[in-house]
Amino acid sequence: MTFTTLTFLVFLTIVFALYWSIPSRRGQNLALIVAGYVFYGWWDWRFCSLLLATSLVDFWAGRALERTEDAWRRQMLLTTALTANLSLLGFFKYFNFFADSFRTTMGTLGWRVDPVTLRIVLPVGISFYTFQSMSYSIDIYRRRFRGTAHLIDYLAFVSFFPQLVSGPIERAAHLLPQFQGPREFDYARATDGCRQMLWGFVKKLLLADTIAPVVNVAFADPRAFGGLDLGVASVLFAFQIYCDFSGYSDIAVGLGKLFGFDLMRNFAYPYFATSPGEFWRRWHISLSTWFRDYVFVPLGGSRTTALPHARNIMVTFLLSGLWHGAAWTFVAWGALHGTALLPESLAGRGRPKRRASDVPGGDAALPSPGTLGRMLGTFAFVCVGWVFFRAASIRDAWLVVRRIGGTVLAPWASGPLTILDVGPLGLALPVVLLLFVTIEWVQRRHVHPLVFPGMPRPLRWATYQLLVWLTLYVGTIGTSSPFIYFQF
């Protein structure tokens, strides 16, 4: 089930009432485990066996690592756990990709290979909960965290339904202790969670799902469109994927607050970043910090000479691209971002960097011309990267980039803009997106924009009501599409 269905609202009502009616912490955790497996099994009950297997492997590894001080045995335990996790992830996520690539490569060499008839179904969210579970074993191995002896607490940590299938990818040191301690209902936290959930639904249903038809038509057959249409579609996809994925994260974090949990922030207004490096400190924070801590730093990080530093960056981003999907377009997307980050990272070693918690664009009401130029330049680069992320093939991606480049160099030769006619909002869509960007800019000091500390209560409630009804109305014009990151 997904957050945007009536089924989920019924499910949430039942789980919320049951959870807060249970007096004991252990009973609450059991209720969350059942809820997590029902939520995950709604897609396919067979997926639950993978979730359970991943959880048990790392729980066993954590317990065994706690009991031994022998260095060789600890290495073997961690290697076994990582091999089991990565084997499951690799088989279900990459089998089809490598089988097809092998057949294509052999075909170019003149060797005919019979196609593999086995097609593997990708379990929803497998990359997310596998990475979350693996980090538990790794942190215990590094002696940065003491594991739990209680299986119930650990199963609840891995299967927590708000962030199970699309993150944030939590660390055990942050989330697991919250399952081990008592929880009481906090009205202020719950109401803020509802506001954050509302903003997530606005981004998903009011924006991402109304943009989707335009993007889908353009990228289904890019040869049918000119550079202007493809350029607009590429910019719209940048907004679609942001509103879709950060909308999911807002709903997940808000749901966590309803149940007394503090989930990590996953997005911090990334399109106001002034460089590719800052973009990655604000975009999908839970994944970018995961790759930093478990790939980039172990490879040597930035505390090395220039050439190994550059290698570490490229390896990290290539793996990040491959994490997103079993296609060469994702590898190219990762390579593009890694290459763009190299000059900034190599030149800025040892210098302080803007953090996700910093106010993007500075504290002024309006950005300076230089800051605005860097924002627009970074956004333009990110949009080019999204072309490779969204395109069906490398060939299609290059076609889109070439036609957009041709339009930039010779705008008079471009045809009329027709792509917006496909969407339910038509020419009103740019106005809606401009309003959205303005709201996020004005409210960028807050974790989410629906924080109005100085606004009178009637006006606040009128704002919430307006957003609810707009979302319901516009959301019923088209069909709600699945969250984009469910495929990863």
C-alpha positions in Angstrom: 0.0 0.0 0.0 1.1 3.6 -0.5 0.7 6.8 1.5 -1.7 8.3 -1.1 -4.4 5.7 -0.9 -7.6 5.4 1.2 -6.4 1.9 2.2 -3.4 3.5 3.9 -5.5 6.1 5.8 -7.6 3.2 7.2 -4.5 1.3 8.1 -2.9 4.3 9.8 -6.0 5.0 11.9 -6.1 1.4 13.1 -2.4 1.2 13.9 -2.3 4.6 15.6 -5.2 3.7 17.9 -3.8 0.3 18.7 -0.3 1.6 19.2 -1.1 4.3 21.7 -3.6 2.0 23.6 -0.8 -0.4 24.5 0.9 0.6 27.8 4.2 -1.3 27.4 7.1 -0.4 25.2 7.6 -4.0 24.1 4.0 -4.3 23.2 4.2 -1.1 21.1 7.2 -2.5 19.3 5.4 -5.8 18.5 2.5 -3.8 17.1 4.8 -1.8 14.9 6.5 -5.0 13.6 3.1 -6.4 12.7 2.1 -3.1 11.0 5.4 -3.0 9.1 5.1 -6.5 7.7 1.4 -5.9 6.8 2.4 -2.6 5.1 5.2 -4.3 3.2 3.4 -7.5 2.4 0.5 -5.5 0.9 2.6 -5.4 -2.4 3.5 -9.1 -2.2 3.5 -11.2 0.9 6.6 -13.1 -0.4 8.7 -9.9 0.0 8.3 -10.2 3.8 10.7 -13.2 3.8 13.4 -11.0 2.3 12.8 -8.4 4.9 13.0 -10.9 7.7 16.1 -12.7 6.3 18.0 -9.4 6.0 17.0 -8.5 9.6 18.0 -11.8 11.1 21.4 -11.9 9.3 22.4 -8.5 10.7 20.9 -9.2 14.2 22.9 -12.5 14.3 26.1 -10.7 13.1 25.6 -8.0 15.7 25.2 -10.5 18.5 28.2 -12.5 17.4 30.4 -9.4 17.0 29.5 -8.3 20.5 30.7 -11.7 21.9 34.1 -11.9 20.4 37.3 -9.8 20.5 39.2 -11.9 18.0 40.1 -9.7 15.0 40.0 -12.4 12.4 36.7 -13.8 13.6 35.2 -10.3 13.7 36.3 -9.8 10.1 34.8 -13.1 9.0 31.5 -12.3 10.8 31.2 -8.9 9.1 32.2 -10.3 5.7 29.5 -13.0 6.0 26.8 -10.5 6.9 27.7 -8.1 4.1 28.0 -11.0 1.6 24.6 -12.3 2.5 23.0 -8.8 2.3 24.7 -7.8 -1.0 24.0 -11.2 -2.6 20.3 -10.8 -2.0 20.3 -7.2 -3.1 22.4 -8.0 -6.2 20.4 -11.0 -7.3 17.0 -9.3 -7.1 18.1 -5.9 -8.3 20.8 -6.6 -10.9 20.3 -10.1 -12.3 18.2 -8.8 -15.2 20.6 -6.0 -15.9 23.7 -8.1 -16.1 22.0 -10.9 -18.0 20.7 -8.5 -20.7 24.1 -6.6 -20.8 26.0 -9.9 -21.3 23.7 -11.0 -24.1 24.1 -7.6 -25.8 27.9 -7.6 -25.5 28.1 -11.1 -26.9 25.9 -10.1 -29.8 28.2 -7.2 -30.7 31.0 -9.8 -30.9 29.0 -12.0 -33.2 28.2 -14.6 -30.6 24.6 -15.6 -30.3 23.6 -16.2 -26.7 20.2 -17.6 -25.8 18.2 -15.1 -23.7 17.8 -15.9 -20.1 14.1 -16.5 -19.6 14.1 -15.9 -15.8 12.9 -12.4 -15.0 13.4 -11.3 -11.4 10.8 -9.1 -9.7 12.4 -6.3 -7.8 11.0 -6.2 -4.2 9.9 -2.7 -3.2 12.4 -0.8 -1.1 15.0 -3.5 -0.9 17.9 -1.1 -1.3 16.7 1.1 1.6 16.2 -1.5 4.3 19.2 -3.5 3.2 21.5 -0.5 3.6 19.8 0.4 6.9 20.3 -3.1 8.2 23.9 -3.4 7.0 25.0 -0.2 8.7 24.0 -1.8 12.0 26.6 -4.6 11.6 29.2 -2.3 10.3 28.9 0.2 13.2 29.1 -2.7 15.7 32.2 -4.0 14.0 33.7 -0.5 14.1 32.8 -0.4 17.9 30.9 2.8 17.3 27.6 1.3 18.6 26.6 -1.4 21.0 24.0 -3.7 19.5 20.8 -4.9 21.1 20.1 -8.3 22.6 16.4 -8.0 22.0 15.2 -9.2 18.6 11.8 -7.5 19.0 13.5 -4.1 19.2 15.7 -4.8 16.2 12.9 -6.1 14.0 10.9 -3.0 14.8 13.9 -0.8 13.9 14.3 -2.4 10.5 10.6 -2.7 9.6 9.3 0.7 10.8 6.7 1.3 8.2 6.9 5.1 7.7 10.4 4.8 6.3 10.6 1.2 5.3 10.4 1.4 1.5 11.9 4.8 0.6 13.8 6.0 3.7 15.2 8.0 5.2 17.9 5.4 5.6 18.3 5.5 9.4 21.4 4.6 11.5 20.9 2.3 14.4 22.7 4.7 16.7 20.0 7.3 16.0 16.8 5.3 15.7 17.2 2.0 17.6 17.5 3.7 21.0 14.1 5.2 20.4 12.7 1.7 20.2 14.4 0.8 23.4 13.1 3.6 25.5 9.6 4.6 26.7 7.4 6.7 24.5 4.6 9.0 25.4 2.2 10.8 23.1 3.3 14.4 22.5 0.6 16.6 21.2 2.9 19.4 19.9 5.1 16.9 18.1 2.1 15.1 16.6 0.5 18.3 15.3 3.8 19.3 13.7 4.0 15.9 12.2 0.5 16.4 10.6 1.7 19.7 9.2 4.8 18.1 7.7 2.7 15.3 6.3 0.3 17.8 4.7 3.2 19.5 3.0 4.4 16.1 1.7 0.9 15.4 0.3 0.9 18.8 -1.4 4.2 18.1 -3.1 3.2 14.6 -4.2 -0.4 15.0 -5.3 -0.6 18.7 -6.1 2.7 19.0 -7.9 4.6 15.8 -8.7 1.5 13.9 -10.0 0.4 16.9 -12.1 3.8 17.2 -13.6 4.1 13.5 -14.3 2.0 13.3 -17.5 4.1 16.0 -19.2 7.4 14.3 -18.3 6.1 10.9 -19.3 5.0 12.0 -22.8 8.3 13.8 -23.5 10.6 11.0 -22.4 8.5 8.2 -23.9 9.4 9.4 -27.3 11.9 12.4 -27.2 12.4 12.2 -31.0 8.9 13.6 -31.4 9.7 16.9 -29.6 11.9 19.9 -30.2 14.5 21.3 -27.9 12.2 23.8 -26.2 9.7 21.1 -25.3 12.4 18.8 -24.1 14.1 21.5 -22.1 10.8 22.4 -20.3 10.2 18.7 -19.7 13.6 18.2 -18.2 13.1 21.2 -15.8 9.7 19.8 -14.9 11.2 16.4 -14.1 13.6 18.1 -11.7 10.6 19.4 -9.9 8.7 16.2 -10.2 11.4 14.0 -8.6 12.1 16.5 -5.9 8.4 16.9 -5.0 7.8 13.2 -5.3 10.8 12.0 -3.2 11.0 14.8 -0.7 7.2 14.6 -0.4 7.5 10.9 0.6 10.2 11.9 3.1 8.0 14.6 4.6 5.2 12.1 5.1 7.5 9.5 6.6 9.1 12.0 9.0 5.6 13.3 9.9 4.3 9.8 10.5 7.3 9.1 12.8 6.3 12.1 14.9 2.8 10.7 15.3 4.3 7.6 16.8 6.8 9.4 19.0 9.9 9.0 16.8 12.4 11.4 15.5 13.5 10.5 11.9 16.4 12.2 10.3 15.9 15.0 7.8 16.3 13.8 4.2 16.0 17.0 2.2 17.1 20.6 3.0 16.0 22.7 0.1 18.6 21.3 -2.4 17.6 23.4 -5.3 18.8 26.5 -3.5 22.4 25.0 -3.4 25.1 27.1 -4.9 27.4 24.2 -5.9 27.2 20.5 -6.7 28.8 19.7 -3.4 26.2 21.7 -1.4 23.5 20.0 -3.5 24.6 16.6 -2.3 24.7 17.8 1.3 21.0 18.8 0.9 19.7 16.1 -1.4 18.8 12.6 -0.1 20.9 13.3 3.0 20.5 9.8 4.5 21.9 8.1 1.4 24.7 10.6 0.6 25.9 10.4 4.2 25.7 6.6 4.1 28.0 6.5 1.0 30.3 9.0 2.7 30.6 7.0 5.9 30.7 3.5 4.5 32.3 3.9 1.1 34.1 7.3 0.6 35.8 7.4 4.1 36.9 3.7 4.1 38.5 4.2 0.7 40.6 7.0 2.2 38.2 10.0 1.9 39.8 13.3 1.3 42.8 12.7 3.7 45.0 11.6 0.9 46.7 13.0 -2.2 44.8 14.4 -5.1 44.7 11.3 -7.4 43.4 8.8 -4.7 41.0 11.5 -3.5 39.6 11.9 -7.1 39.4 8.1 -7.4 37.4 7.9 -4.1 34.9 10.4 -5.3 34.3 8.7 -8.6 34.0 5.2 -7.1 31.5 6.6 -4.5 29.3 8.3 -7.1 29.5 5.4 -9.6 28.2 3.1 -6.8 25.6 5.7 -5.9 24.4 5.7 -9.5 24.3 1.9 -9.6 22.4 1.9 -6.3 19.6 3.9 -7.9 19.0 1.4 -10.7 20.3 -1.4 -12.8 20.8 0.7 -16.0 23.7 2.4 -17.7 21.8 5.7 -17.5 22.2 5.7 -13.7 25.9 4.9 -14.0 26.3 7.9 -16.4 24.3 10.1 -14.0 26.6 9.1 -11.1 29.7 9.7 -13.2 28.4 13.1 -14.3 27.9 14.2 -10.7 31.2 12.7 -9.5 33.1 14.6 -12.3 31.3 17.9 -11.5 32.2 17.5 -7.8 36.0 16.8 -8.4 37.2 20.5 -8.9 35.2 21.7 -5.9 36.3 18.9 -3.7 39.9 19.0 -4.6 40.2 22.7 -4.4 38.3 23.0 -1.1 40.0 20.3 0.9 40.3 21.5 4.5 38.0 24.4 4.0 34.7 24.8 5.9 31.6 23.7 3.8 28.0 24.8 3.9 26.0 22.2 5.9 22.4 21.1 5.4 21.5 22.9 8.6 22.7 26.2 7.3 20.1 28.6 5.8 20.4 28.1 2.0 21.3 31.2 0.1 22.1 33.2 3.2 20.0 35.1 5.6 19.0 38.0 3.3 15.4 38.2 2.0 16.8 38.0 -1.6 20.0 36.3 -2.8 22.8 38.5 -4.1 23.3 38.4 -7.9 26.4 36.2 -7.4 24.5 33.8 -5.2 21.5 33.7 -7.5 23.8 33.0 -10.5 25.5 30.1 -8.7 22.1 28.7 -7.7 20.8 28.9 -11.3 24.1 27.4 -12.6 23.9 24.5 -10.1 20.2 23.9 -10.9 20.9 23.9 -14.6 23.7 21.3 -14.1 21.4 19.2 -11.9 18.7 19.3 -14.6 21.2 18.0 -17.2 22.0 15.1 -14.8 18.3 14.4 -14.4 18.0 13.9 -18.2 20.3 10.8 -17.8 18.4 9.7 -14.7 15.0 9.8 -16.5 15.8 8.8 -20.0 15.1 5.2 -21.1 18.6 4.8 -22.6 21.9 6.6 -23.0 21.0 7.2 -26.7 17.7 9.0 -25.7 19.6 11.0 -23.1 22.1 12.3 -25.6 19.3 13.1 -28.0 17.5 15.2 -25.4 20.8 17.0 -24.4 21.7 17.7 -28.0 18.3 19.2 -28.8 18.2 21.3 -25.7 21.7 22.5 -26.5 20.6 23.4 -30.1 17.7 25.4 -28.7 20.0 27.3 -26.3 22.4 28.2 -29.2 19.7 29.0 -31.7 16.4 29.7 -29.9 14.9 31.2 -33.0 15.1 27.8 -34.7 13.1 26.0 -32.0 9.4 25.1 -32.6 6.5 26.3 -30.4 6.0 25.1 -26.8 3.4 22.5 -26.9 4.3 20.0 -24.2 2.4 21.8 -21.4 -0.9 21.1 -23.1 -0.5 17.5 -22.0 -0.7 18.2 -18.3 -3.9 18.8 -16.3 -2.8 22.4 -15.3 -1.6 23.4 -18.7 0.0 26.8 -18.9 -0.8 27.4 -15.2 1.8 24.9 -14.2 4.8 27.3 -14.4 2.8 29.8 -12.2 2.1 27.1 -9.6 5.8 26.1 -9.6 6.9 29.7 -9.2 4.6 30.0 -6.2 6.0 26.8 -4.8 9.6 28.0 -5.1 8.7 31.3 -3.5 7.1 29.6 -0.5 10.1 27.3 0.0 12.5 30.3 -0.3 10.5 32.4 2.3 10.2 29.5 4.7 13.7 27.9 4.1 14.8 28.5 7.7 12.3 25.9 8.9 12.5 22.1 8.4 9.2 22.3 6.4 7.4 25.4 5.1 4.1 24.9 7.1 5.6 26.5 10.2 3.9 29.9 11.0 4.9 30.9 14.6 3.6 34.5 14.2 0.4 33.8 12.2 -3.0 34.1 13.9 -4.7 30.7 14.5 -7.7 31.4 12.2 -5.4 32.3 9.3 -3.2 29.3 9.9 -6.2 26.9 9.8 -7.5 28.7 6.7 -4.1 28.0 5.1 -4.2 24.3 6.0 -7.8 24.0 4.8 -7.0 25.6 1.5 -4.0 23.2 0.9 -6.1 20.2 1.9 -8.9 21.0 -0.6 -6.6 22.1 -3.4 -4.7 18.8 -3.0 -7.8 16.8 -3.0 -9.3 18.6 -5.9 -6.2 18.6 -8.2 -5.2 15.1 -7.0 -8.5 13.8 -8.4 -8.0 15.3 -11.9 -5.4 12.6 -12.8 -4.4 9.3 -11.5 -1.9 9.2 -8.6 1.3 7.6 -9.8 3.6 5.5 -7.6 6.4 7.2 -5.7 9.4 7.3 -8.0 11.8 5.8 -5.5 9.7 2.7 -5.0 11.6 1.3 -8.0 14.9 1.5 -6.1 
